[in-house]
């Protein structure tokens, strides 16, 4: 994984600052459930009466964009009255000169934030790689959520592990990058980033492995300053809902009766939302999620 040094001469201009709450989904490893997590947060906020803007900085992969677009198409086909977010995609620059590309990406992200300035919340999905656009997105985060599969492979993204003693040797590349963006945000006068790591695809077996990862994460959380939150189990329902753009929070209005597995999965979603600390509802709105 290439480590890209930050360019201190380029940052979001003051007009791109926002009073909105910004939730960023980020890590540097694919397949951790970032887009699924992001969409459930989006739908939860919409259901609580908030307007939500979605910025997809991983537009080439575009999983979150397709999730939102699938939802829009499903609503149109079925004449449903489901709430929808506003979507904006930001592509990486193809300019050959690095400084020019960074300026172009900065301007594109500023434009996206500006176009979504009327939204109560912004939810930003970042690429699963270390690049300038991803770093720029991280500096906007009021809340940074890092989903990780419950494995030592994913744990290595956050911290270097002694393979014999199973102890933390130090922060890894991604943790270092988050620290750098925290410092950059502080220099710009931004609020501290609330970093939350959630353990996804929790296995129902191999309790010893789970305990070891939990122990190491607890140590690492104190060292690099993040909070731990419960994630989602490995359930087929999360993948089945993607083509319709639906989440577990939509099922009572659009789908058949919930199975016990669906109920358990939705409880996982609710526990995550509580851990993040999302407000129950917007002032003057009735609670529907």
Secondary structure, 3 states (H helix, E strand, C coil): CCCCCCCCCCCCCHHHCCCCEEEEECCCCCCCCHHHHHHHHHHHHHHCCCCEEEEECCCCCCHHHHHHHHHHHHHHHHCCCCCCCEEEECCCCCCCCHHHHHHHHHHHHHHHHHHCCCCCEEEEECCCCCCHHHHHHHHCCCEEEEEEECCHHHHHHHEEECCCCCCEEEECHHHHHHHHHHHHHHHCCCCCCEEEEEEECECCCCHHHHHHHHHHHHHHHHHHCCEEEECCECCHHHHHCHHHCCCHHHHHHHCCCCCHHHHHHHHHHHHHHHHHCCCCCCCCCCCCC
